[in-house]
Amino acid sequence: MKFRNLFWALILIAIGLMFLFSNFGWLDFHWVSIWRLWPLILVFWGISILPIKDLFKFILVIAFIALTFIFFNRITEPRWFFTFHDHNWSWSDEDYWEKDDSPRSFSYSTQILTVDMDTLPHKAVLKMEAAAGKFKVDGETSDMLSFKKEGDIGDYSMTTKKVDEKTLITISLEKNSKVRRVKKNYVDIKLNREMVWDLDFDIGAAAVNMDLRDYKIDTARIDAGAASLKIKLGTLQPVTYVSYSAGAASLEVMIPKESACEIHTESVLVSNDFEGFIKKGDGVYQTSNFPEGTNTIILKIESAVSSLKVERY
């Protein structure tokens, strides 16, 4: 069997084994690790196109997979070393965990942040760094924005300032010298429905669910790593622009049937499902009612190893 026929299967097997061992408690492996390890996909891809025999390609890939299992904690959080818990295998001092001044943090907390509504309605921009965990954007609030975090990832910081008659809201995870073993990071964000919003999300290894039907969304920019993203759009704005750039990620977009939609996609090794769209050219798809629909939605999608689905509801 040729190497190229097994290339992606080997990658999925390696990642699946890491999650399996993590579930059994033999080693620590989390979704954030996928984001930090994604450059290995480029390494494997490079091996696949080397002008050498398939046998040597197999040897190189197996060697890289073995090294990844041994050393992945040196390039990812949350552990400093590789550990089999049941057998106490470790590359570090066993007494480290007994010290009271250990830099590890296991605190679980709830954090609530809000932005008060201004007297005059205007446009708002939300910039969010979504590292690892589950993120939801949905619901109604009388504030301009409400933010709730539950988990042990640490606290988030939020800043607001006025820029060109817009309110710029920036939310990011606070830097911390402590090493965290993150078990849960659940974030719930609610936006004011009277505002016009620009969304700018930088997503790592996260699962993000955005129900934006009741929000006035002008633009949404999503830069994702190894993420799972679901977006449901509405008809409250005349034109909505969505820009999506990803590595190894999955994207599912739901748009109203009465909306006119156009998709521009530049994708490699991607599974596309654009049911109800008509292909108009290289990477361009349109609904049959484009551009005469109730409102217009423009999707620009750039991705590498991904699953893309756009569904009309």
ChimeraX attribute file (.defattr): number of C-alpha atoms within 10 A of each C-alpha:
attribute: neighborCount
match mode: 1-to-1
recipient: residues
	/A:1	6
	/A:2	10
	/A:3	17
	/A:4	14
	/A:5	9
	/A:6	12
	/A:7	18
	/A:8	15
	/A:9	10
	/A:10	17
	/A:11	15
	/A:12	11
	/A:13	12
	/A:14	17
	/A:15	17
	/A:16	12
	/A:17	12
	/A:18	19
	/A:19	17
	/A:20	14
	/A:21	14
	/A:22	15
	/A:23	13
	/A:24	10
	/A:25	14
	/A:26	17
	/A:27	21
	/A:28	22
	/A:29	23
	/A:30	21
	/A:31	17
	/A:32	21
	/A:33	22
	/A:34	19
	/A:35	23
	/A:36	17
	/A:37	15
	/A:38	14
	/A:39	12
	/A:40	15
	/A:41	16
	/A:42	10
	/A:43	13
	/A:44	19
	/A:45	15
	/A:46	11
	/A:47	20
	/A:48	19
	/A:49	11
	/A:50	11
	/A:51	8
	/A:52	10
	/A:53	10
	/A:54	16
	/A:55	10
	/A:56	13
	/A:57	21
	/A:58	18
	/A:59	11
	/A:60	16
	/A:61	19
	/A:62	14
	/A:63	11
	/A:64	15
	/A:65	19
	/A:66	13
	/A:67	11
	/A:68	18
	/A:69	15
	/A:70	13
	/A:71	13
	/A:72	20
	/A:73	19
	/A:74	13
	/A:75	14
	/A:76	18
	/A:77	19
	/A:78	19
	/A:79	18
	/A:80	16
	/A:81	19
	/A:82	19
	/A:83	19
	/A:84	14
	/A:85	13
	/A:86	9
	/A:87	8
	/A:88	10
	/A:89	12
	/A:90	13
	/A:91	10
	/A:92	11
	/A:93	7
	/A:94	10
	/A:95	7
	/A:96	11
	/A:97	11
	/A:98	8
	/A:99	8
	/A:100	8
	/A:101	8
	/A:102	11
	/A:103	12
	/A:104	15
	/A:105	16
	/A:106	15
	/A:107	12
	/A:108	14
	/A:109	13
	/A:110	14
	/A:111	13
	/A:112	14
	/A:113	14
	/A:114	15
	/A:115	17
	/A:116	10
	/A:117	14
	/A:118	10
	/A:119	6
	/A:120	5
	/A:121	12
	/A:122	13
	/A:123	16
	/A:124	25
	/A:125	22
	/A:126	18
	/A:127	19
	/A:128	18
	/A:129	16
	/A:130	23
	/A:131	23
	/A:132	24
	/A:133	23
	/A:134	18
	/A:135	21
	/A:136	17
	/A:137	17
	/A:138	17
	/A:139	18
	/A:140	16
	/A:141	15
	/A:142	14
	/A:143	15
	/A:144	21
	/A:145	21
	/A:146	19
	/A:147	18
	/A:148	16
	/A:149	22
	/A:150	17
	/A:151	19
	/A:152	19
	/A:153	26
	/A:154	22
	/A:155	17
	/A:156	17
	/A:157	11
	/A:158	16
	/A:159	11
	/A:160	14
	/A:161	11
	/A:162	11
	/A:163	10
	/A:164	8
	/A:165	10
	/A:166	16
	/A:167	18
	/A:168	17
	/A:169	19
	/A:170	16
	/A:171	18
	/A:172	16
	/A:173	15
	/A:174	12
	/A:175	10
	/A:176	11
	/A:177	9
	/A:178	13
	/A:179	16
	/A:180	18
	/A:181	18
	/A:182	20
	/A:183	12
	/A:184	15
	/A:185	21
	/A:186	18
	/A:187	20
	/A:188	17
	/A:189	20
	/A:190	20
	/A:191	26
	/A:192	21
	/A:193	21
	/A:194	14
	/A:195	18
	/A:196	20
	/A:197	22
	/A:198	21
	/A:199	17
	/A:200	18
	/A:201	17
	/A:202	16
	/A:203	25
	/A:204	26
	/A:205	24
	/A:206	24
	/A:207	22
	/A:208	21
	/A:209	18
	/A:210	17
	/A:211	17
	/A:212	19
	/A:213	19
	/A:214	18
	/A:215	23
	/A:216	24
	/A:217	25
	/A:218	20
	/A:219	19
	/A:220	18
	/A:221	17
	/A:222	18
	/A:223	18
	/A:224	26
	/A:225	24
	/A:226	26
	/A:227	28
	/A:228	21
	/A:229	20
	/A:230	18
	/A:231	17
	/A:232	19
	/A:233	24
	/A:234	21
	/A:235	24
	/A:236	18
	/A:237	17
	/A:238	14
	/A:239	18
	/A:240	21
	/A:241	16
	/A:242	19
	/A:243	16
	/A:244	17
	/A:245	19
	/A:246	22
	/A:247	22
	/A:248	21
	/A:249	24
	/A:250	22
	/A:251	21
	/A:252	16
	/A:253	17
	/A:254	17
	/A:255	19
	/A:256	19
	/A:257	17
	/A:258	18
	/A:259	24
	/A:260	22
	/A:261	26
	/A:262	23
	/A:263	22
	/A:264	17
	/A:265	19
	/A:266	15
	/A:267	20
	/A:268	12
	/A:269	11
	/A:270	16
	/A:271	13
	/A:272	14
	/A:273	13
	/A:274	18
	/A:275	11
	/A:276	14
	/A:277	20
	/A:278	14
	/A:279	14
	/A:280	12
	/A:281	9
	/A:282	9
	/A:283	13
	/A:284	16
	/A:285	19
	/A:286	20
	/A:287	23
	/A:288	14
	/A:289	15
	/A:290	17
	/A:291	15
	/A:292	13
	/A:293	18
	/A:294	18
	/A:295	19
	/A:296	21
	/A:297	27
	/A:298	17
	/A:299	21
	/A:300	18
	/A:301	19
	/A:302	17
	/A:303	24
	/A:304	15
	/A:305	18
	/A:306	22
	/A:307	18
	/A:308	20
	/A:309	16
	/A:310	21
	/A:311	16
	/A:312	18
	/A:313	11
